[in-house]
Amino acid sequence: MKAGFIGLGKFIRYTWWLHLVFVVILFSGFRWITALGNPATIGQAKSRMYHAILGGILLLAAYLILQLINPELVSNRVSIPDVSESSVPDPDCQ
């Protein structure tokens, strides 16, 4: 594998939100084209496009903020520490 090539699976995993935004924009463009000049439908399509782009920007900003705070928050791995018997309080001990 070439240096810098992450593979299709990782690319999709890291950019799923971008694909969703793209699909919503395509769907809204289709609605706009098939609106036949109806101002209400065109307005809904424009609004949906605007909100899809805004949502994508917000998702990207949230990801970058979490990455800045702690990269493990966005690594898709959760580590739960083991609980040993010695750390569990004894119910008979008051």
N, C-alpha and C positions, 0 to 999 in steps of 0.2 A: 504494500500500500504506500502511496506517495505521502511525503511529509505534508501536513496541513489538510489532508483530505479526511473528513470525519465520517463519511458514509451517509447513505440515504436515510437509514433508520434514525440516527442521531440528529440529522438535519430536520427531519419531520418532528421528532420529539421536542426539539428546542424551538421550532417555529410553528407549532400547531395553531397558535393564536393568529399568526399572520395569514395562514391559510383560511381560517374562519372569516377574518376581515375581508379577504379577497373574494370569498364566495358570497358574502352579504353584498359587497359592492357590485359584483356581477349580477346578482339577482335584482338589485335595485336598478341597475342600468337596463335590464330587460323590462322591468316594470315601467320605467320612464319611456323607453322606446315604444312599448305597446299601449301607452296611455291614450293615444289618439287625440292629443291636445287637451285632455281633461286636466284642468289646473289642480284639482284636488289630488288626483293620482300622481301627478308630476311633483307636487309638493311633498307627498308622502315618500316618494322615491328619493328626492333630494334630502329629506330629513333622515331617512334610513341610512343613506350614504354618509352624511355628516356624523351621525351617531356611531356608525361602524368605525370610521376613522378615529373619532374621539376615543372610543373604547379601546382600539388598538394602541393609541398613544398612552392611555392610562395603564393598560396591561404592561406595556414596555417600561413605563416609569416605575410601576410597582416592582417589577422584576429587578430593575437596576438598583432600586433602593434596598431591596432584600439582599441582593448580591453584595452591596456595599456594607450592610450591617453584618451579615454572617453568610458566607457562601453555602454553608450546609443547609440553609433554609430553602434553597432552590435546587439542591442536588438530587432530588427524588429518592433520597435515602433517609430512613428514619432509624436512629439507634436508640434503643431503650435500655438503660442500664439494668443489670441483673440485680435482683433483690435477694440477698442471702438471709438465712434464718436468723443470724445474729443481729441483723439490722431491724427485724420486725419486733416491735415491743411485745412483751409477754403480757397477756390479758390478766394473769393472776397477780402480777406485780403492780401494786397500787402506789 
